[in-house]
Amino acid sequence: MPHPALIAFADPAPAAAEDRPAPERAIGTPPRRLTAERYAADAGALSIGDWACEPGAWRIRFHPGRHEFFQVLEGRIRITDEQGVAREFGPGEACVIPAGFTGVFEVLEAVKKRYVMIDRAA
């Protein structure tokens, strides 16, 4: 049985999938988002890749089984929790959005980030 190949982020990314936040979650015009998934496992419970988005904002609500680690490569974002505490992240900065998090995700400057998403149904 052959061994799996390494996933090198220096290699060309796969074609990105385009989407927008659902209109009911968007704050203003839903921004265009591009996701280039580079690795998936466990029937989609693990997803690793690159994500880009134009400026805009939307409400996020992670279910109890979803966690995300990301590192900003370019641009700037702000994440505000339900209590109104806001944190901004720029190039080189990283964050974990824990399971159950509720708040607002805002792209202040067109952003590119690398992410690791663990998404196990609760």
C-alpha positions in Angstrom: 0.0 0.0 0.0 1.5 3.4 -1.0 2.2 6.0 1.7 0.3 9.3 1.4 2.1 12.1 -0.2 3.2 15.2 1.8 1.1 18.3 1.3 3.5 21.2 0.7 2.0 24.7 0.8 4.8 25.9 -1.5 3.1 23.9 -4.2 0.4 25.5 -6.4 -3.0 25.6 -4.5 -5.9 23.7 -5.9 -8.8 25.7 -7.5 -10.6 27.7 -4.9 -14.3 27.4 -4.2 -16.2 30.7 -4.1 -19.0 31.5 -1.7 -20.5 34.4 0.3 -22.0 34.5 3.8 -25.7 33.8 3.9 -27.7 37.1 3.5 -29.3 36.7 7.0 -25.8 36.5 8.6 -24.2 39.3 6.5 -23.8 42.8 7.9 -24.1 44.8 4.8 -23.2 43.3 1.4 -22.0 39.7 1.8 -18.3 39.7 0.7 -16.8 37.2 -1.8 -14.8 34.4 -0.1 -12.4 31.9 -1.7 -11.4 28.6 -0.1 -8.6 26.4 -1.5 -8.8 23.3 0.6 -5.4 21.6 0.5 -6.1 18.6 2.8 -9.2 16.9 4.2 -9.6 13.8 6.3 -12.1 12.0 8.5 -15.0 12.5 6.1 -14.5 16.3 6.1 -14.1 16.6 9.9 -10.6 18.0 9.3 -10.0 20.6 6.7 -6.7 22.5 6.0 -6.1 25.2 3.4 -6.0 28.8 2.3 -8.8 31.3 2.5 -9.2 34.7 1.1 -11.9 37.3 1.5 -12.7 40.9 0.4 -13.8 43.4 3.1 -17.1 42.8 4.8 -18.6 41.5 7.9 -21.0 38.7 9.1 -22.2 36.9 12.2 -20.5 33.6 13.1 -21.7 30.9 15.4 -19.5 27.8 15.8 -21.3 24.7 16.9 -19.9 22.7 19.9 -17.8 20.5 17.6 -16.1 23.1 15.5 -12.7 24.6 16.2 -10.5 26.7 13.9 -6.9 27.7 14.0 -5.8 30.3 11.5 -2.8 32.5 10.7 -3.2 35.7 8.7 -0.8 35.9 5.7 -2.0 39.3 4.3 -4.6 41.9 5.2 -6.4 42.5 8.5 -9.5 41.1 10.3 -11.4 41.8 13.5 -13.3 39.3 15.5 -15.8 40.5 18.1 -17.4 38.2 20.6 -20.9 38.4 22.0 -19.7 40.5 24.9 -18.3 43.1 22.5 -14.6 42.3 23.1 -12.8 42.8 19.7 -9.4 41.5 18.7 -7.6 42.4 15.4 -5.2 40.1 13.5 -2.8 41.1 10.8 0.1 39.4 8.9 1.9 36.8 10.9 -0.7 36.8 13.7 -2.6 33.7 14.6 -5.8 32.8 16.5 -8.0 29.9 17.6 -11.7 30.3 17.3 -13.0 27.8 19.9 -16.0 25.5 19.6 -19.2 27.3 20.5 -17.9 30.8 19.7 -20.5 33.4 18.7 -19.7 36.8 17.4 -18.9 38.9 14.3 -16.1 38.2 11.8 -15.0 41.4 10.0 -12.5 41.7 7.1 -11.0 45.2 7.4 -8.5 44.8 4.5 -8.7 42.1 1.9 -7.3 39.1 3.7 -5.5 35.8 3.0 -5.2 33.3 5.8 -4.2 29.7 6.3 -6.6 27.6 8.4 -7.0 24.3 10.1 -10.7 23.5 10.8 -11.8 20.6 13.0 -15.5 20.1 12.5 -17.1 17.2 14.3 -20.9 17.2 14.6 -22.0 17.7 18.2 
